[in-house]
Amino acid sequence: MTIRNGAGAPGRSREWCRINAKAGAATEILIYDVIGSYWLDTDAQTIATQIKELDSDEIVVRINSPGGDAFDGIAIMNALRAHSAKVTVRIDGLAASAASVIAMAGDEIIMGEGSQMMIHEAWLYTSGTADYLRAEADRLDKMTDSITAVYARRAGGEFDEWRALVAAETWFTADEAVAAGLADKVGASAPASGELSAAFNLSQFRFAGREHAPAPRIPSAEAVEDTNRKEGIVPTLNETLAQRLGINADATDETILAALDEALAEQAQETGTQASAGTSAPTAEQVATYMERHGLVAVDRAQHEDYIAAANEGRAARAQQLREADEALVDGAIRAGKFGPGRREHWLNSLQRDREGATEAINSLAAGLVPLEEAGHGVDPEPTGGADFAAVDKFKNWIEEN
């Protein structure tokens, strides 16, 4: 990706970004060319403003771009992130350089079959004195660090690992991008069209596509802290009472009793019986009538506490069961070479957040992406033991004669 230096350049009469907004349907944003008004006519600030004003619950961003202006790419990414709609990014062909930055705005990132992604350091076309160039170099470093942080936050892992990948100009196939955490899954390719079939000149890059680049090194992901999600819990008596009384399900015993007193007092007033909390307690007959009317059953406190303890034990057992199933799925994928051991915690956390979606993503990964065995030995292997020539008929007589 490049950074503007204010020199200006003649643009071509062609859009690099187009927004298709239709009533009752997801808004579609097409990014199918070099990004930035430095090269083409479309202005990123205008696009960002249009995104902000979109009245849509879902935005689908389709990308096939070799990148372009870094500032324009970041502006589009931030505009998409700030919007309240669900943002789905589909890589239809290529998401390189600044286009890969825009892709990181997706709540879900889907790599099309055969698509590629590339990340690299920011570039700058400029001229000037030595002091000016040194200042520009510092600006480039800051921009590259900012972009690296975007990838690291999305995929997990150490900043320095991602900084090394950015410095090396790293290319990813669709499956490799998912394994690295830069995308969520591989989906069906987009329909063929003239817009999607455009070929880009990649000679400006260190490698002209993934087929000419070395295999990416998949960073190890840090464990991502996740909230404790409750599984389905059988409602307790307190929760049922709270629901009937119209109060919060996690209300305390005192709150539930106060609400029950209030409800009984209102009922007594309707029948001409004066009863209120703090003056006279409801009679046993009144409580029994109320509970029967509302489908409630009174239980002994000790029995109630046993129900709670049993529910907690069942919840813990269910959580352990799901955890073991998740670990079996992830460990099996590691053994199959779908991703490295360093991504284990990343995928376990993904399964906790969205078990169905993460399972589908893991199952869609191609096996053998990560080598599992040594490529060779630095020294010749030691022999396992000397041969017993005396036990071989061919040499037995010779040994006896000598």
C-alpha positions in Angstrom: 0.0 0.0 0.0 1.1 3.5 -0.5 1.0 6.8 1.4 0.1 10.1 -0.4 2.8 12.7 -0.6 0.6 15.4 -2.0 2.3 15.4 -5.4 -0.9 14.4 -7.3 -1.3 12.2 -10.3 -3.6 12.1 -13.2 -6.6 9.9 -12.5 -8.5 7.6 -14.9 -12.2 7.9 -15.3 -13.2 4.8 -13.5 -14.6 4.0 -10.0 -12.7 1.8 -7.5 -15.6 1.6 -5.1 -19.4 1.5 -5.7 -22.3 1.3 -3.3 -25.5 -0.5 -4.2 -28.2 0.2 -1.7 -31.6 -1.4 -2.2 -34.7 -1.2 0.0 -35.3 -4.4 2.0 -32.0 -5.9 1.0 -28.4 -5.9 2.3 -26.3 -3.0 1.0 -23.5 -4.1 -1.3 -20.2 -2.3 -1.5 -18.0 -3.3 -4.5 -14.2 -2.6 -4.3 -12.8 -3.9 -7.6 -9.8 -1.8 -8.5 -6.9 0.2 -7.2 -7.9 2.0 -4.0 -7.8 5.8 -3.7 -8.5 9.0 -5.6 -4.7 9.4 -6.2 -5.2 6.8 -9.1 -8.9 6.9 -9.9 -11.8 9.4 -9.6 -13.6 8.0 -6.6 -12.9 9.9 -3.4 -12.5 7.9 -0.1 -13.9 10.7 2.0 -17.1 10.7 0.0 -17.4 6.9 0.2 -16.9 7.0 4.0 -19.6 9.6 4.3 -22.0 7.6 2.2 -21.3 4.5 4.4 -22.0 6.5 7.5 -25.4 7.6 6.1 -26.5 4.1 5.1 -29.8 3.0 6.6 -29.1 -0.7 6.5 -28.9 -3.6 9.0 -26.5 -5.6 6.8 -23.6 -4.5 4.6 -21.8 -6.9 2.3 -18.4 -5.8 1.1 -17.0 -7.6 -2.0 -13.3 -7.1 -2.7 -11.1 -7.8 -5.7 -8.3 -5.3 -5.4 -4.5 -5.1 -5.4 -4.6 -2.3 -2.8 -3.7 1.3 -3.1 -3.7 4.3 -0.8 -3.2 3.4 2.8 -5.1 6.4 4.2 -8.1 5.7 2.0 -8.1 2.1 3.0 -8.0 2.9 6.7 -10.8 5.5 6.2 -13.1 2.9 4.6 -12.2 0.3 7.3 -13.1 2.8 10.1 -16.3 3.8 8.4 -17.4 0.2 8.2 -16.4 -0.5 11.8 -18.3 2.5 13.0 -21.6 1.5 11.3 -24.2 -0.4 13.4 -24.9 -2.9 10.6 -23.5 -6.4 10.4 -20.6 -6.2 8.0 -19.8 -9.3 5.9 -16.6 -9.1 3.8 -16.3 -11.5 0.8 -12.9 -11.8 -0.9 -14.0 -12.5 -4.5 -10.5 -12.6 -5.9 -7.6 -10.6 -4.4 -7.4 -8.6 -1.2 -3.8 -7.2 -1.2 -2.2 -4.3 0.6 -4.8 -1.7 1.6 -7.6 -4.0 0.4 -6.7 -6.4 3.1 -6.9 -3.6 5.7 -10.5 -2.9 4.5 -11.3 -6.6 4.8 -10.5 -6.5 8.5 -13.6 -4.4 9.1 -15.8 -7.4 8.6 -17.8 -9.0 11.4 -17.4 -12.1 9.2 -14.7 -12.5 6.6 -15.2 -15.1 3.9 -12.5 -16.1 1.4 -13.8 -17.1 -2.0 -12.5 -20.3 -3.4 -9.2 -19.6 -5.1 -8.9 -16.1 -3.6 -5.7 -14.7 -2.0 -4.8 -12.1 0.6 -1.5 -10.2 0.9 -0.1 -8.0 3.7 3.0 -5.9 3.5 4.7 -2.6 4.7 3.4 0.8 3.6 5.2 2.4 0.6 5.8 6.0 -0.4 6.6 7.6 -3.7 8.3 10.9 -2.9 11.4 13.0 -3.4 13.2 15.6 -1.3 16.2 16.3 0.9 17.8 13.8 3.3 16.0 15.3 6.3 12.7 15.2 4.5 13.2 11.6 3.5 14.2 10.6 7.1 11.0 12.2 8.4 9.0 10.4 5.7 10.6 7.1 6.7 9.5 7.6 10.3 6.0 8.3 9.0 6.1 5.0 7.1 7.2 3.1 10.2 4.3 4.5 12.2 1.8 3.7 9.4 3.1 0.1 9.1 2.9 -0.4 12.9 -0.7 0.8 12.9 -1.6 -1.6 10.1 0.2 -4.5 11.8 -1.9 -3.8 14.9 -5.1 -4.2 12.9 -4.0 -7.7 11.7 -2.8 -8.7 15.2 -6.1 -7.7 16.9 -8.1 -9.5 14.3 -6.1 -12.8 14.2 -4.6 -12.9 17.6 -0.9 -13.5 18.3 2.1 -11.4 19.1 2.5 -8.0 17.4 6.2 -8.8 16.6 5.2 -12.0 14.8 2.8 -10.1 12.6 5.3 -7.2 12.1 7.7 -9.8 10.7 5.0 -11.2 8.3 4.2 -7.7 7.1 7.9 -6.9 6.5 8.3 -10.0 4.5 5.3 -9.3 2.2 3.3 -12.4 3.0 0.7 -14.0 0.7 -2.1 -16.3 1.8 -4.3 -18.7 0.0 -7.9 -18.8 1.1 -7.3 -21.7 3.5 -4.1 -20.2 4.8 -5.8 -16.9 5.5 -8.4 -18.8 7.6 -5.7 -20.8 9.4 -3.8 -17.6 10.2 -7.0 -16.0 11.6 -7.3 -13.3 9.0 -10.6 -14.8 7.7 -13.3 -16.9 9.2 -14.0 -19.4 6.5 -13.8 -20.3 2.8 -17.0 -19.9 0.9 -18.3 -20.4 -2.6 -16.7 -18.2 -5.3 -18.6 -15.2 -6.6 -20.5 -15.5 -9.9 -18.2 -14.9 -12.9 -18.5 -11.4 -14.3 -16.4 -8.9 -16.2 -15.7 -7.0 -13.0 -14.3 -10.0 -11.2 -12.2 -11.3 -14.1 -10.0 -8.2 -14.2 -6.3 -9.1 -14.0 -4.0 -6.8 -12.0 -0.3 -6.1 -12.6 1.4 -7.5 -9.6 5.0 -6.9 -10.8 5.3 -4.0 -8.3 5.2 -6.4 -5.4 8.1 -8.6 -4.2 6.0 -11.7 -5.2 3.5 -11.7 -8.1 0.9 -13.7 -6.2 0.8 -16.6 -3.8 2.0 -19.1 -6.4 5.3 -17.2 -6.6 5.6 -16.6 -2.8 6.9 -18.9 0.0 4.3 -20.5 2.3 3.3 -18.2 5.1 4.4 -18.8 8.6 1.2 -19.1 10.7 1.6 -17.0 13.9 0.8 -18.4 17.3 -2.3 -16.9 18.7 -2.6 -15.6 22.3 -5.4 -16.9 24.4 -8.4 -14.6 24.0 -10.4 -13.9 27.2 -14.0 -14.8 26.8 -17.0 -14.3 29.0 -18.6 -17.2 30.8 -21.6 -18.3 28.7 -24.4 -20.2 30.5 -25.7 -23.3 28.9 -29.4 -24.1 29.1 -30.3 -24.3 32.8 -33.5 -25.8 34.2 -35.5 -23.0 35.8 -35.5 -23.1 39.6 -38.5 -22.3 41.8 -37.2 -18.8 42.4 -36.9 -18.2 38.7 -40.4 -19.4 38.1 -41.8 -17.2 40.9 -39.8 -14.2 39.5 -41.2 -14.8 36.1 -44.8 -15.0 37.4 -44.3 -11.9 39.5 -42.8 -9.9 36.6 -39.4 -9.3 38.2 -35.8 -10.1 37.2 -35.0 -13.8 37.1 -31.9 -13.3 39.3 -33.8 -11.5 42.1 -32.9 -12.3 45.7 -35.2 -14.2 48.0 -36.1 -11.0 49.8 -37.1 -9.3 46.6 -39.2 -12.2 45.6 -41.0 -12.3 49.0 -41.6 -8.6 48.8 -43.1 -8.9 45.4 -45.3 -11.8 46.5 -46.5 -9.8 49.6 -47.4 -6.9 47.3 -49.3 -9.2 44.9 -51.2 -10.9 47.7 -52.1 -7.5 49.2 -53.5 -6.3 45.9 -55.5 -9.5 45.7 -56.8 -9.1 49.2 -57.9 -5.6 48.5 -59.9 -6.7 45.5 -61.8 -9.2 47.6 -62.4 -6.8 50.5 -59.7 -8.2 52.8 -57.3 -5.7 54.1 -53.8 -7.1 54.1 -50.5 -5.5 53.4 -46.8 -6.1 53.9 -45.7 -4.7 57.3 -49.2 -4.7 58.9 -50.5 -8.2 58.7 -48.9 -11.2 56.9 -51.0 -13.2 54.4 -52.7 -16.3 55.7 -51.6 -19.8 54.7 -54.9 -20.1 52.8 -54.2 -17.0 50.8 -50.7 -18.1 49.9 -52.0 -21.5 48.9 -54.8 -20.0 46.7 -52.4 -17.6 45.0 -49.9 -20.4 44.3 -52.5 -22.7 42.9 -53.9 -20.0 40.7 -50.5 -19.2 39.2 -49.3 -22.8 38.9 -46.7 -22.6 41.6 -45.5 -25.3 44.0 -44.0 -24.6 47.5 -40.9 -26.7 48.4 -38.8 -27.1 51.5 -35.8 -24.7 51.6 -33.4 -27.5 51.9 -34.9 -29.3 48.9 -34.8 -26.0 47.0 -31.1 -25.7 47.8 -30.6 -29.2 46.6 -32.2 -28.3 43.3 -29.9 -25.4 42.9 -26.8 -27.5 43.7 -27.9 -30.2 41.2 -28.5 -27.6 38.5 -25.0 -26.1 39.1 -23.4 -29.6 39.0 -25.3 -30.4 35.7 -24.2 -27.1 34.2 -20.6 -27.7 35.1 -20.7 -31.3 33.7 -22.2 -30.0 30.5 -19.6 -27.3 30.2 -16.8 -29.9 30.7 -18.4 -32.2 28.1 -18.5 -29.4 25.5 -15.0 -28.4 26.4 -13.7 -32.0 25.8 -15.6 -32.2 22.5 -14.1 -28.9 21.4 -10.6 -30.0 22.4 -11.0 -33.3 20.5 -12.1 -31.4 17.4 -9.2 -28.8 17.6 -6.6 -31.5 18.4 -7.8 -33.6 15.5 -7.4 -30.6 13.2 -3.9 -30.0 14.4 -3.0 -33.7 13.8 -4.4 -33.3 10.3 -2.2 -30.3 9.7 -5.1 -27.9 9.2 -3.3 -25.3 11.5 -0.4 -25.3 13.9 -0.5 -25.9 17.7 -0.1 -22.2 18.3 -3.6 -21.6 17.0 -5.2 -24.1 19.5 -6.4 -21.6 22.1 -7.7 -19.3 19.3 -9.9 -22.0 17.9 -11.1 -23.2 21.3 -12.2 -19.6 22.1 -13.9 -19.4 18.7 -15.8 -22.6 19.5 -17.0 -21.1 22.8 -18.3 -17.9 21.0 -19.9 -19.7 18.0 -19.7 -23.4 18.2 -21.6 -24.1 15.0 -19.8 -21.5 12.9 -16.3 -22.4 14.2 -17.0 -26.1 13.7 -18.0 -25.4 10.1 -14.8 -23.3 9.6 -12.5 -26.0 11.0 -14.1 -28.7 8.9 -13.7 -26.6 5.8 -10.0 -26.2 6.2 -7.8 -28.3 4.0 -5.6 -30.9 5.7 -1.8 -30.7 5.4 -1.4 -26.9 5.5 1.0 -27.2 8.4 3.9 -29.8 8.1 3.8 -32.3 10.9 7.1 -34.2 10.3 10.8 -33.2 10.1 12.0 -32.5 6.5 15.3 -34.4 7.1 18.2 -35.0 9.5 21.4 -33.0 10.0 23.5 -36.1 10.5 23.4 -39.7 9.3 21.3 -41.9 11.6 23.1 -44.2 14.0 22.9 -47.9 13.2 20.5 -49.7 15.5 22.9 -52.7 16.0 25.5 -54.9 14.4 24.4 -57.7 12.0 24.6 -61.3 13.4 26.4 -63.0 10.5 26.6 -66.3 12.4 22.8 -66.6 12.1 22.8 -66.3 8.3 23.2 -69.6 6.5 25.2 -68.0 3.7 28.0 -67.1 6.1 27.7 -69.8 8.7 30.2 -72.3 7.1 32.7 -69.6 6.3 32.7 -68.5 10.0 33.2 -72.1 11.2 36.1 -72.7 8.7 37.9 -69.6 9.8 
